[in-house]
Amino acid sequence: MLQFSTKDSLVTTRHRSRKNMSSVTTINCQCESERIHFTLTSVELHTVTVSSLPLLMELYMEAVEYLKAYDISPVTEDEIVDSELLQDVFIEETEWDSHSPLQTEPCLPSTPTTENPDDLLQKRIVVLKGVLISEEIYLTELETLLTPMKALKAAAGTSQPVLSTKQVQTVFYQIPELRDLHKDFFTSLRARLQPDEVMDPGAQQGLERVEAPVMQLLSVGDLFLKFVNQLGVYRGFIDNYENAVEIVQKCMQSDQRFRTLAESMMSSKGSDNVKTKYTFEALLYKPLDRVMKTTLVLHDLWKHTPPDHPDSITLQEALRLSSSFLSGVNERSQCKRSVKLSRGERRQLIRDGFVVDVCENGHNLRHLFLYTDMLLCARLTSAGRQAQYRFCWYLPLVGLKVLWAAEHLPSSEYQVKISKTRAKMYQLNQALQQHTKGGKVSVSRTADRLRRKLEECEIWLLTNTPSFTLDLHSTSGKSHTMRLFSLYDLNEWKEAIEKQSGNCVEMVPPDLLSVTSSCIKLRMTQQPPLHCVQSNKSVHICGSLYVMVHSACGLQNMSSAYVCVEVDGFEFYDRRKQTCLSAFCVTPQWDEELVFQVDGAQQLFLVFVSQYENGTQDEIVGRMVLNLDTDNMLKKWKKVTCSLGQVDVTLSIKYMPHPLEPPSTTPLVQEPVFCVPIGQVAIQESVLVPHIVRSCVEEVERRGLNEEGIYRISGVSSEIQALKHAFNTNYREAVSKLRTVDVNAVSGTLKLYFRELPLPLIPSEQFKELADALDIADPYLRADSMLTLLEALPDVNRNTLLFLLHHLKRVAERKEENKMSLSNLATVFGPSLLRPPVARVDISQEVEVQVQVIFLYLQCQNLPEALLTKQLDFNELET
């Protein structure tokens, strides 16, 4: 852990990493009047050392501007209401770490503050130090870029040139002039900050000796104004940039010598001369990134300059000129000739939206743009009041492969964080509703604070709650992983990318500056999907939403399928649930009830997913969105049939309005199913036949009917115990294990479940009555008596027994292959399903009764069919 201190501020940096020119730095900045906590990702930050810490402050300022783009206003400590509700969820500051760039509290104002002049001067020192060090780093990058220029020029006159003379001039156009411009500015600024000594390029200790009184008299505004007046040098570089990149990319493909050079350029940074590896194209982009950052730096310096300081007016003029220059560059880029693609097409924006960019160091909220021939990822910043996008990465659509997957559950500690954040959101929303009663919009400090806190919590949940990932793999070897907020959104993005990728046969190298700048005007999505911003209070659904998924038809091939159901609204509770996997068939049947606690929900999203027997990943077959009409489903079941692509899904919906209970601050833990009364398990799952019974039976019927000795031969004990643990802790993991373990382990798990029931499936109270029924001589009367006793069983016991009996009869139909007759199966299951009362009878008689009861039921020709769920009282609706 490294620390950099001034009189009033403390900056702490942690968990440094360096890979692919990116790093993540968590920064806590503590000042007298504001506290800021966030996570920052920057392609600029390769090494975090004591000498480069002021650069962190510059990046911190830049991140604050990013936050301002989402209208998160500044808050000072005197505005914070002394309330537990407005406290952070986690007591320890380190536990609120977030990888979201928006996870912060107050941000700096957009105009000069009214803070104490001494405080402003201290912050001004920090900003100037950051400017000086970042200029030094930028100069080393330009020098690295210019290193091969002389050699390439010399080789151009030989018989085997790497680049022609004209290509060398194009690639390095205006770069020496940019270096001279920044070298002059750096030298002048360094001399102004340290008038009594000449500092080596890597020395930083002298900066620490600059006292506040000296800084109060120090004027640097003229240096910045002179620098801004020479920004015209950048115009030529920007106009030439696209041509330079095109030459670099073509030469990398055609010349191994240039490719070796372009992929391994080394630059030294900081006083410790740490070497950083760049590509030629990455270094060529540095001037574009630098010129866009100029306005941000000037704005931060002006904000922290007291109004009566000699530099205030000069810096304001420099800021105006810089903003004007940048606007002019953007307009020139927009007015350039349109980029033509194959078959006369032009680059157009197809789709855009907010996603979470996943890297090995964290998750960051980003704006993704799908163009005709490429995917562009950018992040929103602002220079003053002018919003703009910063380039992050892009991938060509040609040959792009797209894969998706569901994320695994996080650790128990992280689940606790999610639960606490949801509970805090609920409390904030309740408090905010109290302030806005009667339709009046409160403008009090408390209400504003509550809105900001609510927005922060929702953004944190968006970027940290496990959801679905979209993996993008380019033919160039580059890959990126995006996290989508819902499976419905993921499928929309996946379809759009694959459709456009299939139509794309080439990619024209983009002018990254113009394309990124145009995002502001072209974007169709203005804000992240925050319900606290988008909610419509005129349609307010609050209570329980019941969704019973019955069945589906229309599948062309046999598969195991499930339906994912999602709702919108506040994420106080789980907004996504899914049915169990069905048996392998073309007409899946679930009859499974999903219950949602909703607040502000307006739409229901359905996604149908298939798992084919030899498939490598789940396939999304279709999707649909339903508008929730409370009048048609209020307190009554409404049955509808929805078309999801080629599949029709039948489901029923019911809405019960009621005040919501506060969400638990501890994550919900799945209740165990083994050694638990079967009636209790059925209540937990809202079914008549427990999922474990259905899943094991379906898996045995899928691949065990021809297995010799099925239910007689024991499976591997370790596999059976692993399945038992999975069913007790994570049902979805258990279903996945069922697909891969030996089928005898599946049958062994089913036998173990019935054997470990604390109360047998057939209650012991009926043991004597069943034994008496066996003594009836007339076979018809005996069968009627047995069926009467079966009908008298509790609903769950009766339907589970019927479900099992029908399954065992199907097993016996293959007795020629599996060697398991009805008698053998009765011998295996009888002792587990039926047990005598505590007052035990003769052992031999006991076993005979157990086996004969099950055997007679298996021989019965008119066994009723089992019901998997309770029948609903439908008020039918047309499809």
Buried (B, 14 or more C-beta within 10 A) or exposed (E): EBEBEBEBBEBBBBBBBBEEBBBBBBBBBBBBBBBBBBBBBBBBBBBBBBBBBBBBBBBBBBBBBBBBBBEBBBBBEEEBEEEEBBEBBBEEEEEBBBBBBBBBBBBBBBEBBEBEBEBBBBBBBBBBBBBBBBBBBBBBBBEBBBBBBEEBBEBBEEEEBBBBEEBBBBBBBBBEBBBEBBBBBBBBBBBBBBEEEEBEEBBBEBBEEBEBEEBBEBEBBBBBBEBBEBBEBBBEBBBBBBBBBBBBBEBBEEBEEBBEBBEEBEBBBBBEEBEBBBBBBBBBBBBBBBBBBBBBBBBBBBBBBBEEBBBBEBBBBBBBBBBEBBBEBBEBBEEEEEBEBEEEBEBEBBBBBBBBBBBEBBBBBBBBBBBBBBBBBBBBBBBBEBBBBBBBBBBBBBEBEBBBEBEEEBEEEBBBBBBBBBBBBBBBBEBBEEBBEEEEEBEEEBBBBBBBBBBBBBBBBBBBBBBBBBBBBBEEEEEBBBBBBBBBBBBBBBBEBBEBBEEBEEBBBBBBBBBBBBBBEEBEEEEBBBBBBEBEEEEBBBBBBBBBBBBBBBBEEBBBBBBBBBBBBBBBBBBBBBBBBBBBBBEBBBBBBBBBBBBBBBEBBBBBBBBBEEEEEBBBBBBBEBEBEBEEBEEBBBBBBBEBBEBBBBBBBBBEEEEBEEBEEEBEEEEBBBEBEBBBBBEBBBBBBBBBBBBBBBBBBBBBBEBEEBBBBEBEEEBBBBBBBBBBBBBBBBBEBBBEBBBBBBBBBBBBBBEEBEEBBBBEEBBEEBBEBBEBEEEEEBBEBBBEBBEEBEEBBBBBBBBBBBBBBEBBEBBEEBBBBBBBBBBBBBBBBBBBEEEEEEEEEBBBBBBBBBBBBBBBEEBEEBBBBBEBEEEEBEE
